[in-house]
Amino acid sequence: MRRNKVTVIGAGNVGATVAQRIAEAGLADVVLVDIVEGLPQGKGLDLAEAAPVVGHDARVVGTNDYADSAGSDVVVVTSGLARQPGMSRDDLLAKNAGIVRSVVEQAVHHSPNAILVIVTNPLDAMCHVALQASGFPRERVIGMAGVLDSARFRTFIAEELGVSVEDTHAFVLGGHGDTMVPLPRYSTVAGIPITELLPPDRVAALVERTAHGGAEIVALLKTGSAFYAPAAATFEMVDAILRDRKRVLPCAVLLQGEYGVDGLFVGVPVVLGAGGMERVIQIKLSADEQRAFQRSAAAVRELVDKLPA
Ligand SMILES: NC(=O)c1ccc[n+]([C@@H]2O[C@H](COP(=O)([O-])OP(=O)(O)OC[C@H]3O[C@@H](n4cnc5c(N)ncnc54)[C@H](O)[C@@H]3O)[C@@H](O)[C@H]2O)c1
């Protein structure tokens, strides 16, 4: 049986960690691509040399040549720049849009049937760029954000209540980061809504910490941003796709009327399986939740409108 093949573009912190998780789980062979010469080759070789100790047979190679990525089942896009001092958000948007467009065009040329998992920020806007650059249907362009945001929320809920993370579930909608819309009434511990387990001020504090979860880590690290949890979240999505697990996970997908939004990538719960995004799960929102969702969608729209044509 042919082993699955995953290409991870960007051999930086997130990309290399995703590659490690995929290989060490024996999920797929991994091709690590970066623009910097030697970097993906070095990290790829290092990961390959861990295989005998870890005990897996997945092949890991690093390259600067997209021809090596040919026939990939999934392409994960993590390439991009972090915001530099003096660089505005709009500068970053334009720079990363250029990078994502170029890497997606090259990758899909060699892997026309792949499913794209986008990680590069600003996430929701980069999904638009990837959709356009690939010409793929919406089912095959999926953004990673909600799994990370809800993992952070779950971590804080479990810590607050002194319970296992395994028994916590969190429900997060909307754009990534500041504009996310956590839904506490659907966030549960062993099926019990957290609104019945915690007073409103504590729920609000956990929601607030979750929305700024990325910034909290940036402030601690001083250089660079989070990558262990982002890589774990990306792995969960790739695993759901390659093993056709039909997992219900919050992902950024192109909405076509669902939740009253048309033509925008926004985070919603979807079924992830071999077909990529197989179904959007719709739930009824309260008036307040719907307003927060619309605000989040409007923030995504604002960024998308600024994308270079
Ligand atoms: N969606 C999320 O929730 C989430 C979470 C964490 C990080 N991110 C984003 O993921 C991206 C990567 O983060 P990181 O910490 O790994 O950054 P990093 O700087 O460690 O790695 C980025 C890599 O991209 C490479 N790169 C740049 N231009 C390229 C090109 N044209 N072709 C190929 N490779 C190119 C760089 O050489 C570098 O190795 C950032 O945009 C970050 O904001 C998103």
The ligand as an SDF file (V2000), in Angstrom:
LIG
                    3D

 44 48  0  0  0  0  0  0  0  0999 V2000
   -3.1950   29.9820   12.0090 N   0  0  0  0  0  0  0  0  0  0  0  0
   -2.6610   29.9830   13.2090 C   0  0  0  0  0  0  0  0  0  0  0  0
   -3.3440   29.7630   14.1980 O   0  0  0  0  0  0  0  0  0  0  0  0
   -1.1830   30.2080   13.3730 C   0  0  0  0  0  0  0  0  0  0  0  0
   -0.5110   29.8310   14.5380 C   0  0  0  0  0  0  0  0  0  0  0  0
    0.8640   30.0160   14.6170 C   0  0  0  0  0  0  0  0  0  0  0  0
    1.5550   30.5930   13.5600 C   0  0  0  0  0  0  0  0  0  0  0  0
    0.8700   30.9960   12.4650 N   0  0  0  0  0  0  0  0  0  0  0  0
    1.5380   31.6040   11.3080 C   0  0  0  0  0  0  0  0  0  0  0  0
    2.2940   30.6000   10.6530 O   0  0  0  0  0  0  0  0  0  0  0  0
    3.3730   31.2110    9.9470 C   0  0  0  0  0  0  0  0  0  0  0  0
    4.6850   30.5020   10.2810 C   0  0  0  0  0  0  0  0  0  0  0  0
    5.0340   30.6960   11.6280 O   0  0  0  0  0  0  0  0  0  0  0  0
    6.4560   30.1840   12.1610 P   0  0  0  0  0  0  0  0  0  0  0  0
    6.5040   30.4670   13.5980 O   0  0  0  0  0  0  0  0  0  0  0  0
    6.7180   28.8210   11.6420 O   0  0  0  0  0  0  0  0  0  0  0  0
    7.4270   31.2030   11.3880 O   0  0  0  0  0  0  0  0  0  0  0  0
    8.9630   30.9840   11.0000 P   0  0  0  0  0  0  0  0  0  0  0  0
    9.4990   32.3270   10.6960 O   0  0  0  0  0  0  0  0  0  0  0  0
    9.6290   30.1340   12.0160 O   0  0  0  0  0  0  0  0  0  0  0  0
    8.8830   30.1320    9.6310 O   0  0  0  0  0  0  0  0  0  0  0  0
    8.4420   30.6460    8.4110 C   0  0  0  0  0  0  0  0  0  0  0  0
    9.2330   29.9670    7.3100 C   0  0  0  0  0  0  0  0  0  0  0  0
    8.6850   30.3690    6.0450 O   0  0  0  0  0  0  0  0  0  0  0  0
    9.7740   30.4120    5.1360 C   0  0  0  0  0  0  0  0  0  0  0  0
    9.4280   31.1730    3.9430 N   0  0  0  0  0  0  0  0  0  0  0  0
    9.3130   32.5130    3.7860 C   0  0  0  0  0  0  0  0  0  0  0  0
    9.0190   32.8130    2.5050 N   0  0  0  0  0  0  0  0  0  0  0  0
    8.9360   31.6430    1.8470 C   0  0  0  0  0  0  0  0  0  0  0  0
    8.6600   31.2980    0.4900 C   0  0  0  0  0  0  0  0  0  0  0  0
    8.4040   32.2300   -0.4270 N   0  0  0  0  0  0  0  0  0  0  0  0
    8.6640   29.9930    0.1670 N   0  0  0  0  0  0  0  0  0  0  0  0
    8.9320   29.0350    1.0710 C   0  0  0  0  0  0  0  0  0  0  0  0
    9.2040   29.2880    2.3700 N   0  0  0  0  0  0  0  0  0  0  0  0
    9.2000   30.5900    2.7380 C   0  0  0  0  0  0  0  0  0  0  0  0
   10.8900   31.0500    5.9480 C   0  0  0  0  0  0  0  0  0  0  0  0
   12.1610   30.8390    5.3430 O   0  0  0  0  0  0  0  0  0  0  0  0
   10.7290   30.3590    7.2940 C   0  0  0  0  0  0  0  0  0  0  0  0
   11.5400   29.2050    7.3830 O   0  0  0  0  0  0  0  0  0  0  0  0
    3.3370   32.7060   10.3390 C   0  0  0  0  0  0  0  0  0  0  0  0
    2.6190   33.4260    9.3560 O   0  0  0  0  0  0  0  0  0  0  0  0
    2.5450   32.6840   11.6440 C   0  0  0  0  0  0  0  0  0  0  0  0
    1.9240   33.9170   11.9070 O   0  0  0  0  0  0  0  0  0  0  0  0
   -0.4860   30.8030   12.3520 C   0  0  0  0  0  0  0  0  0  0  0  0
  1  2  1  0
  2  3  2  0
  2  4  1  0
  4  5  1  0
  4 44  2  0
  5  6  2  0
  6  7  1  0
  7  8  2  0
  8  9  1  0
  8 44  1  0
  9 10  1  0
  9 42  1  0
 10 11  1  0
 11 12  1  0
 11 40  1  0
 12 13  1  0
 13 14  1  0
 14 15  2  0
 14 16  1  0
 14 17  1  0
 17 18  1  0
 18 19  2  0
 18 20  1  0
 18 21  1  0
 21 22  1  0
 22 23  1  0
 23 24  1  0
 23 38  1  0
 24 25  1  0
 25 26  1  0
 25 36  1  0
 26 27  1  0
 26 35  1  0
 27 28  2  0
 28 29  1  0
 29 30  1  0
 29 35  2  0
 30 31  1  0
 30 32  2  0
 32 33  1  0
 33 34  2  0
 34 35  1  0
 36 37  1  0
 36 38  1  0
 38 39  1  0
 40 41  1  0
 40 42  1  0
 42 43  1  0
M  CHG  2   8   1  16  -1
M  END
$$$$
